[in-house]
Amino acid sequence: MYLLVSDIHGHLTPFEKVVNEWSPMEEKLVFLGDAINRGKNSLEVIQLLLKLHKEHPDKVITLRGNHDNEWLKWLSRPELADVCCWNYFDETINS
């Protein structure tokens, strides 16, 4: 059985509620992306995903969403911050 989760967007509390209901003995957790952006806890969401993956490597699958991909593009070309999306990632940067 699979538990599918997506579009957490830096909102840690709802994600923690889902994780607390997850049964790793019975289900695989599949994170479909968009861990970051919009919410104030993007870093903590990523840290929780990494922790879950470390504790249950055969039970946690993580994929990147479009917000995650845009963040990685922005990180690789920060000189474009003024041109593209500095405000877009304010919450992520602040976390």
C-alpha positions in Angstrom: 0.0 0.0 0.0 1.1 3.6 -0.7 0.6 6.9 1.1 0.9 9.7 -1.5 1.8 13.2 -0.3 2.5 16.3 -2.4 2.5 20.1 -2.3 3.5 20.7 1.3 5.1 24.0 0.3 7.0 24.6 3.5 4.0 23.9 5.8 5.5 21.6 8.4 2.5 21.1 10.8 0.2 19.5 8.2 3.1 17.3 6.9 3.8 16.2 10.5 0.2 15.2 10.9 0.3 13.1 7.8 3.6 11.5 8.9 2.1 10.7 12.3 -0.7 8.7 10.6 1.7 6.9 8.3 2.4 3.2 9.1 5.8 2.3 7.7 5.2 -1.4 8.4 2.2 -1.4 6.0 2.8 1.5 3.6 5.4 3.2 1.5 5.4 7.0 1.8 5.7 8.6 -1.7 6.4 12.3 -1.6 5.4 13.7 -5.0 7.2 17.0 -4.7 6.9 20.7 -3.9 8.3 20.4 -0.4 9.4 24.1 -0.4 8.1 27.6 -1.0 5.2 29.6 0.4 5.3 28.3 4.0 7.7 29.4 6.7 9.2 25.9 7.3 10.7 24.8 4.0 14.0 23.8 5.7 12.2 21.8 8.4 10.1 20.0 5.8 13.2 19.0 3.9 14.9 17.9 7.1 12.0 15.7 8.0 11.9 14.1 4.5 15.6 13.4 4.8 15.2 11.9 8.3 12.3 9.7 7.2 14.3 8.5 4.2 17.3 7.7 6.4 15.1 5.8 9.0 13.1 4.0 6.3 15.1 3.9 3.1 13.0 1.1 1.6 9.7 2.8 2.5 10.2 6.4 1.5 10.3 7.6 -2.1 10.8 11.3 -2.8 10.4 13.1 -6.1 11.0 16.7 -6.9 8.2 19.1 -8.0 8.3 22.2 -10.1 8.9 24.5 -7.1 11.8 22.2 -5.9 13.3 22.3 -9.5 13.0 26.1 -9.7 14.7 26.5 -6.4 17.6 24.3 -7.6 17.8 26.3 -10.8 17.8 29.5 -8.8 20.6 28.2 -6.5 22.8 27.4 -9.5 22.3 30.9 -11.0 21.9 33.3 -8.1 23.0 36.2 -10.4 19.5 35.9 -11.9 17.8 36.7 -8.6 16.9 40.2 -9.7 15.6 39.0 -13.0 13.6 36.0 -12.1 12.3 35.0 -8.8 13.9 36.5 -5.6 10.5 37.3 -4.1 9.2 33.9 -5.2 11.5 32.2 -2.7 11.4 34.7 0.2 9.9 32.2 2.6 12.2 29.4 1.5 15.3 31.7 1.9 14.1 32.8 5.3 13.7 29.3 6.6 
